[in-house]
Amino acid sequence: MQNSTDAGLKIITVVIPNWNGMRWLESRLQSLSNQDFDTVITDNGSTDGSVPFIKENYPQIKVTCLARNAGFANAVNIGIEKSTPPYVVL
């Protein structure tokens, strides 16, 4: 399956919930950075520097910040709501 249309529009979004996951972010996001899909991260009120790291190093990633840890399901649902392509991968 192609990840973009002939017009270059992306058809897949990867949604990643995050809560203080700084120790995993660099390797995970690096592996996703050269792929042809959108990435959305919903941050669950992290206090470990995750959000500034993402914004500084991966400006192409959409980040939604929650004030507190709303849990996996809520974070994923918010990420899906922020997605525009028709297919979402968790």
C-alpha positions as CSV (number, residue, x, y, z in Angstrom):
1,M,0.0,0.0,0.0
2,Q,1.3,3.4,-0.9
3,N,1.4,5.9,1.9
4,S,0.5,8.9,-0.3
5,T,-1.8,9.7,-3.1
6,D,-0.6,10.6,-6.6
7,A,-1.1,14.2,-5.6
8,G,1.3,13.7,-2.7
9,L,-1.3,13.8,0.0
10,K,-0.6,11.4,2.9
11,I,-3.1,8.7,3.6
12,I,-1.7,7.3,6.8
13,T,-1.2,8.9,10.3
14,V,0.7,7.2,13.0
15,V,-0.7,8.2,16.4
16,I,1.6,7.9,19.4
17,P,0.5,8.5,23.0
18,N,3.4,9.7,25.3
19,W,3.8,10.1,29.0
20,N,7.4,10.7,30.2
21,G,8.7,8.6,27.3
22,M,11.8,10.7,26.6
23,R,14.1,7.7,26.9
24,W,12.4,6.0,24.0
25,L,11.5,9.0,21.8
26,E,14.7,9.6,20.0
27,S,15.1,6.1,18.6
28,R,11.4,5.7,17.8
29,L,11.0,9.0,16.1
30,Q,14.2,8.7,14.2
31,S,12.9,5.4,12.7
32,L,9.7,7.1,11.7
33,S,11.2,10.4,10.4
34,N,12.0,9.2,6.8
35,Q,8.6,7.5,6.3
36,D,5.9,8.9,4.1
37,F,3.1,9.4,6.6
38,D,2.0,11.9,9.2
39,T,2.8,11.4,12.9
40,V,0.7,12.7,15.7
41,I,1.8,12.6,19.3
42,T,-0.6,13.1,22.2
43,D,1.4,14.0,25.3
44,N,-0.2,13.1,28.6
45,G,1.3,15.8,30.7
46,S,4.9,14.7,30.6
47,T,7.4,16.4,32.9
48,D,10.6,14.8,31.4
49,G,11.3,17.2,28.6
50,S,9.5,15.1,25.9
51,V,7.5,17.9,24.4
52,P,10.4,20.4,23.9
53,F,12.5,17.6,22.5
54,I,9.9,16.7,19.9
55,K,9.2,20.3,18.9
56,E,12.9,21.1,18.6
57,N,14.0,18.0,16.8
58,Y,10.9,16.9,14.9
59,P,9.0,20.0,13.9
60,Q,7.0,18.0,11.3
61,I,5.3,16.0,14.0
62,K,2.0,17.3,15.3
63,V,2.0,17.4,19.1
64,T,-1.1,17.8,21.3
65,C,-0.4,18.5,24.9
66,L,-2.8,17.4,27.7
67,A,-2.5,19.0,31.1
68,R,-2.5,15.6,32.9
69,N,-2.2,11.9,32.2
70,A,-5.6,11.1,30.6
71,G,-4.6,7.5,29.9
72,F,-3.8,5.6,26.8
73,A,-7.3,5.3,25.3
74,N,-8.0,9.0,25.7
75,A,-4.7,10.0,24.3
76,V,-5.1,7.8,21.3
77,N,-8.7,9.0,20.7
78,I,-7.4,12.7,20.8
79,G,-4.6,11.8,18.4
80,I,-7.1,10.2,16.0
81,E,-9.3,13.3,16.2
82,K,-6.2,15.4,15.2
83,S,-5.5,13.2,12.2
84,T,-6.5,14.2,8.7
85,P,-5.5,11.2,6.5
86,P,-8.2,8.4,6.2
87,Y,-6.1,5.7,7.8
88,V,-4.7,5.7,11.3
89,V,-2.1,3.3,12.8
90,L,-1.5,3.1,16.5
